[in-house]
Amino acid sequence: MHRSTPIAVSKLLGLALLMGVSAVSAQEWPKQKPISFVVAFGAGSITDTLARMVGQKLSESLGQAVVVDNRPGAGGNIGTQRVRNAAPDGYTILMHSVAYTVNPALFANAGYDPLKDFVPLILAASTPNAFSVHPSVPAKNLQELIKLARQYPLAYASPGIGTSPHLSMERIKTIAKIDITHVPYQPAQAVTALISGQTPVLSISTAIQLPHIKAGKIRPLAVTSAQRSPFLPDVPTVAEQGFKGYEELNWFGIFAPAAVPAAIAGRLNAEMNQVLELPDIRDKFGQLGLDFRRNSLAEFAAFIKNEVPKQAKAVKDSGAKVE
């Protein structure tokens, strides 16, 4: 008969104890204290709006208080670092944007590793960016804009250095070998700059542009998603206009600190998938120009694994840097 050595027995007892603690933690969660839903950006941002929508429904679903905690600063790094340093017990989670995968390449020290310091819980929403122009600009599509840029000096507004809209346009500039001067603004001011004629071109999420496009104040030339946006079905994609394989999304995801128990991560993913498929959430997403498609822990983790090197290359190619 095989006899376990004292060391083997000790290891087995330690493993059993660890499994027992994890099981108890997962079983008791989330009944001990409120869940802190940290938002990497300020109140009023799309990230904040999403967190409040999801947080309210999650609170109802779990029968547990969910408190939204805005921690803006350093392009989202302040809130991210706060969650990275939190206990991995499921009581502190993070709502972030595509900046989560951009910042480690953009900042000299973002303060976190996007592949090691977090468990990706769910891809909560996405929206393509759109390249648009002031109605007075004589360009009806992306190729006409590129031709115009080769003839005259142009400038484009974006919601800031290193943002998805900024990198989306910089990628076009690199591929097409054109130069359009970048003028960074706050999101709302970027749209205002185009409408007022301060800048002739705009690159920003379709979600922010939609009301102004419908009002005829902005002319969209292309969307950056792989397929046409259901909110702008008449606007062709960048890929349709000579840039095969081009795809950029402005996305929003939810994360937990690394080492969160698998059972808790799985429970959060399941609850959030249900919440994001509720009819009233779907309606609000439609109003905001946002899309959601059910996704698993493994699917979102694979998405993040692909996004990190992709965004690092985009940052490098653009030359953008924040010290």
C-alpha positions as CSV (number, residue, x, y, z in Angstrom):
1,M,0.0,0.0,0.0
2,H,1.3,3.5,-0.9
3,R,2.1,5.6,2.2
4,S,2.0,9.4,1.9
5,T,5.1,11.1,3.3
6,P,4.6,13.8,6.0
7,I,5.4,16.5,3.4
8,A,2.8,15.1,1.0
9,V,0.2,15.0,3.8
10,S,1.0,18.6,4.7
11,K,0.6,19.7,1.1
12,L,-2.7,17.9,0.8
13,L,-4.0,19.4,4.0
14,G,-2.9,22.9,2.9
15,L,-4.7,22.4,-0.5
16,A,-7.8,21.1,1.2
17,L,-7.8,24.1,3.6
18,L,-7.3,26.5,0.7
19,M,-10.1,24.9,-1.3
20,G,-12.3,25.0,1.7
21,V,-11.7,28.8,2.2
22,S,-12.4,29.5,-1.5
23,A,-15.6,27.5,-1.4
24,V,-16.8,29.3,1.7
25,S,-15.9,32.7,0.3
26,A,-17.7,31.9,-3.0
27,Q,-20.7,30.5,-1.1
28,E,-21.0,33.5,1.2
29,W,-20.4,36.1,-1.5
30,P,-21.9,38.7,-1.8
31,K,-23.6,38.9,1.6
32,Q,-20.9,40.4,3.8
33,K,-20.5,44.0,2.5
34,P,-21.4,46.3,-0.4
35,I,-19.7,45.8,-3.7
36,S,-17.6,48.8,-4.8
37,F,-17.9,49.4,-8.5
38,V,-14.9,51.6,-9.3
39,V,-15.1,53.7,-12.4
40,A,-11.8,54.8,-14.0
41,F,-13.3,58.0,-15.2
42,G,-15.4,60.9,-13.9
43,A,-19.2,61.3,-13.5
44,G,-21.0,61.8,-16.8
45,S,-18.6,59.8,-19.0
46,I,-20.0,56.8,-21.0
47,T,-18.0,54.6,-18.7
48,D,-19.7,56.1,-15.7
49,T,-23.2,55.8,-17.3
50,L,-22.6,52.2,-18.0
51,A,-21.4,51.4,-14.5
52,R,-24.5,53.0,-13.0
53,M,-26.8,51.1,-15.3
54,V,-25.1,47.8,-14.6
55,G,-24.6,48.5,-10.9
56,Q,-28.3,49.2,-10.3
57,K,-29.4,46.1,-12.1
58,L,-26.7,44.0,-10.5
59,S,-27.8,45.2,-7.1
60,E,-31.3,44.1,-7.8
61,S,-30.1,40.7,-9.2
62,L,-27.9,39.9,-6.3
63,G,-30.0,41.5,-3.6
64,Q,-26.8,43.3,-2.5
65,A,-25.7,46.9,-2.4
66,V,-23.5,48.0,-5.3
67,V,-21.8,51.4,-4.9
68,V,-20.4,53.3,-7.9
69,D,-17.1,54.9,-6.9
70,N,-15.6,57.3,-9.5
71,R,-11.8,57.5,-9.4
72,P,-10.7,59.5,-12.4
73,G,-7.2,60.7,-13.1
74,A,-4.1,59.9,-15.2
75,G,-6.2,58.6,-18.1
76,G,-7.9,56.0,-15.9
77,N,-4.8,54.8,-14.1
78,I,-5.8,56.0,-10.7
79,G,-8.9,53.9,-10.5
80,T,-7.2,51.0,-12.1
81,Q,-4.4,51.0,-9.5
82,R,-7.0,51.2,-6.7
83,V,-8.7,48.0,-7.9
84,R,-5.4,46.3,-8.6
85,N,-4.5,46.8,-4.9
86,A,-7.9,45.8,-3.6
87,A,-8.5,42.4,-2.0
88,P,-9.4,39.8,-4.7
89,D,-12.7,38.9,-2.9
90,G,-15.3,40.1,-5.5
91,Y,-16.2,43.2,-3.5
92,T,-14.2,45.6,-5.6
93,I,-14.5,45.6,-9.4
94,L,-13.5,48.0,-12.1
95,M,-15.3,49.5,-15.1
96,H,-12.8,50.7,-17.7
97,S,-12.6,51.5,-21.4
98,V,-10.3,50.6,-24.3
99,A,-7.8,52.8,-22.4
100,Y,-7.2,49.8,-20.1
101,T,-5.1,48.2,-22.9
102,V,-3.7,51.5,-24.3
103,N,-2.3,53.1,-21.2
104,P,0.5,50.6,-20.4
105,A,2.1,51.5,-23.8
106,L,1.1,55.2,-23.6
107,F,2.3,56.1,-20.1
108,A,5.9,55.7,-18.9
109,N,4.4,53.9,-15.9
110,A,0.7,53.1,-16.0
111,G,1.0,51.3,-12.7
112,Y,-0.4,47.9,-13.7
113,D,0.0,45.0,-16.0
114,P,-3.2,44.5,-18.1
115,L,-2.5,40.8,-18.6
116,K,-1.4,39.8,-15.0
117,D,-3.0,42.1,-12.5
118,F,-6.7,41.6,-13.4
119,V,-9.3,39.0,-14.3
120,P,-11.4,40.2,-17.2
121,L,-15.0,39.6,-16.2
122,I,-17.1,40.8,-19.2
123,L,-17.0,43.0,-22.3
124,A,-19.9,45.2,-21.4
125,A,-20.4,47.3,-24.5
126,S,-18.7,48.6,-27.6
127,T,-19.2,51.2,-30.2
128,P,-17.2,52.0,-33.3
129,N,-15.5,55.3,-33.9
130,A,-16.6,57.4,-36.9
131,F,-14.6,59.7,-39.1
132,S,-16.7,62.7,-39.8
133,V,-16.5,66.2,-41.4
134,H,-18.2,69.5,-41.2
135,P,-20.9,69.7,-43.9
136,S,-18.9,72.4,-45.7
137,V,-16.0,70.0,-46.3
138,P,-16.1,68.7,-50.0
139,A,-15.5,65.0,-49.1
140,K,-18.3,62.5,-49.2
141,N,-16.3,59.4,-48.3
142,L,-12.9,58.4,-46.7
143,Q,-11.0,58.2,-50.0
144,E,-12.1,61.7,-50.9
145,L,-11.0,63.0,-47.5
146,I,-7.5,61.4,-48.0
147,K,-7.3,63.0,-51.5
148,L,-8.2,66.4,-49.9
149,A,-5.6,65.9,-47.2
150,R,-2.9,65.5,-49.9
151,Q,-3.9,68.8,-51.4
152,Y,-4.6,71.0,-48.4
153,P,-3.6,71.2,-44.7
154,L,-6.3,69.7,-42.5
155,A,-6.8,69.2,-38.8
156,Y,-8.9,66.7,-36.9
157,A,-10.4,66.8,-33.4
158,S,-10.3,63.9,-31.0
159,P,-11.2,63.3,-27.4
160,G,-7.5,63.3,-26.4
161,I,-4.0,61.8,-26.9
162,G,-3.9,58.0,-26.8
163,T,-7.7,57.6,-27.0
164,S,-9.2,55.1,-29.3
165,P,-10.5,57.8,-31.8
166,H,-7.0,59.4,-31.8
167,L,-5.3,56.1,-32.5
168,S,-7.9,55.1,-35.1
169,M,-7.2,58.2,-37.2
170,E,-3.4,57.9,-36.7
171,R,-3.6,54.4,-38.1
172,I,-5.3,55.7,-41.2
173,K,-2.7,58.4,-41.5
174,T,0.1,55.8,-41.4
175,I,-1.5,53.5,-43.9
176,A,-2.5,56.2,-46.3
177,K,0.7,58.2,-45.8
178,I,-1.1,61.5,-45.2
179,D,-0.7,64.2,-42.6
180,I,-3.7,65.6,-40.8
181,T,-2.9,67.6,-37.7
182,H,-4.2,66.2,-34.4
183,V,-6.0,68.6,-32.1
184,P,-7.0,67.0,-28.8
185,Y,-10.1,68.2,-26.8
186,Q,-12.3,66.9,-24.1
187,P,-15.0,64.7,-25.7
188,A,-17.9,67.2,-25.8
189,Q,-15.5,70.0,-26.9
190,A,-14.2,67.9,-29.8
191,V,-17.7,67.6,-31.2
192,T,-18.3,71.4,-30.7
193,A,-15.0,72.2,-32.5
194,L,-16.3,70.4,-35.6
195,I,-19.8,71.8,-35.5
196,S,-18.4,75.3,-35.1
197,G,-15.9,74.9,-37.9
198,Q,-12.8,75.2,-35.7
199,T,-11.6,71.8,-37.1
200,P,-12.9,70.4,-40.3
201,V,-12.5,66.7,-39.4
202,L,-13.6,64.7,-36.3
203,S,-12.7,61.2,-35.0
204,I,-14.7,60.2,-32.0
205,S,-17.1,57.4,-31.0
206,T,-20.4,57.1,-32.9
207,A,-22.2,57.1,-29.6
208,I,-21.2,60.8,-29.0
209,Q,-21.9,61.8,-32.6
210,L,-25.3,60.2,-33.2
211,P,-27.5,63.1,-32.2
212,H,-25.6,65.6,-34.2
213,I,-25.4,63.3,-37.3
214,K,-29.2,62.9,-37.1
215,A,-29.5,66.7,-36.9
216,G,-27.4,67.1,-40.0
217,K,-24.7,69.1,-38.2
218,I,-22.1,66.4,-38.9
219,R,-21.4,64.3,-42.1
220,P,-20.0,60.8,-41.2
221,L,-17.6,59.3,-43.8
222,A,-16.7,55.9,-42.3
223,V,-17.2,53.8,-39.2
224,T,-14.3,51.8,-37.8
225,S,-16.1,48.5,-37.0
226,A,-15.7,45.4,-39.1
227,Q,-19.4,45.6,-40.0
228,R,-21.6,48.6,-40.5
229,S,-23.1,50.1,-37.4
230,P,-26.8,49.3,-37.0
231,F,-27.2,53.0,-35.9
232,L,-25.6,54.3,-39.1
233,P,-26.5,51.6,-41.7
234,D,-25.8,53.9,-44.6
235,V,-22.3,54.8,-43.6
236,P,-19.6,52.4,-45.0
237,T,-16.9,50.9,-42.9
238,V,-13.2,51.8,-43.2
239,A,-12.6,48.3,-44.6
240,E,-15.1,48.8,-47.3
241,Q,-13.3,51.9,-48.5
242,G,-9.9,50.3,-49.3
243,F,-8.5,49.4,-45.9
244,K,-9.0,45.6,-45.8
245,G,-9.0,44.1,-42.3
246,Y,-9.3,47.5,-40.5
247,E,-11.2,47.3,-37.3
248,E,-11.2,49.5,-34.2
249,L,-13.7,49.6,-31.4
250,N,-14.3,51.9,-28.5
251,W,-15.1,49.3,-25.9
252,F,-16.0,49.1,-22.2
253,G,-15.1,46.2,-19.9
254,I,-15.4,45.1,-16.3
255,F,-12.4,43.6,-14.4
256,A,-11.6,42.1,-11.0
257,P,-8.3,42.0,-9.2
258,A,-6.1,39.0,-10.0
259,A,-6.6,35.9,-7.8
260,V,-10.3,36.5,-7.4
261,P,-11.9,33.1,-6.8
262,A,-13.0,31.4,-10.0
263,A,-16.5,30.8,-8.6
264,I,-17.0,34.5,-7.9
265,A,-15.7,35.6,-11.3
266,G,-18.0,33.1,-13.0
267,R,-21.0,34.3,-10.9
268,L,-20.3,37.9,-11.8
269,N,-20.0,37.1,-15.5
270,A,-23.3,35.1,-15.5
271,E,-25.1,37.9,-13.6
272,M,-23.8,40.6,-15.8
273,N,-24.6,38.8,-19.0
274,Q,-28.2,38.5,-17.8
275,V,-28.3,42.2,-16.7
276,L,-27.0,43.4,-20.0
277,E,-29.6,41.5,-21.9
278,L,-32.5,43.0,-20.0
279,P,-35.0,44.8,-22.4
280,D,-34.6,48.2,-20.7
281,I,-30.8,48.0,-20.8
282,R,-31.0,47.1,-24.5
283,D,-33.3,50.1,-25.1
284,K,-30.8,52.4,-23.3
285,F,-27.9,51.0,-25.3
286,G,-29.8,51.7,-28.5
287,Q,-30.2,55.3,-27.4
288,L,-26.5,55.6,-26.7
289,G,-25.4,53.8,-29.8
290,L,-23.8,50.9,-27.8
291,D,-23.7,47.2,-28.7
292,F,-23.6,44.2,-26.4
293,R,-23.1,40.6,-27.2
294,R,-23.1,37.8,-24.6
295,N,-19.5,36.8,-23.8
296,S,-17.8,34.4,-21.4
297,L,-14.8,34.9,-19.1
298,A,-12.6,33.0,-21.6
299,E,-13.8,35.0,-24.5
300,F,-13.2,38.4,-22.9
301,A,-9.8,37.2,-21.6
302,A,-8.9,36.2,-25.2
303,F,-10.1,39.6,-26.4
304,I,-7.9,41.4,-23.9
305,K,-4.9,39.2,-24.8
306,N,-5.3,40.3,-28.5
307,E,-6.0,44.0,-27.7
308,V,-2.8,44.6,-25.6
309,P,-0.2,44.1,-28.4
310,K,-2.6,45.6,-31.0
311,Q,-2.9,48.9,-29.0
312,A,0.8,48.9,-28.1
313,K,1.6,48.9,-31.8
314,A,-0.9,51.6,-32.5
315,V,0.6,53.8,-29.7
316,K,4.2,53.2,-31.0
317,D,3.2,53.9,-34.6
318,S,1.5,57.2,-33.6
319,G,4.4,58.4,-31.5
320,A,2.0,59.2,-28.7
321,K,3.5,59.3,-25.2
322,V,2.4,60.6,-21.8
323,E,5.1,60.9,-19.1
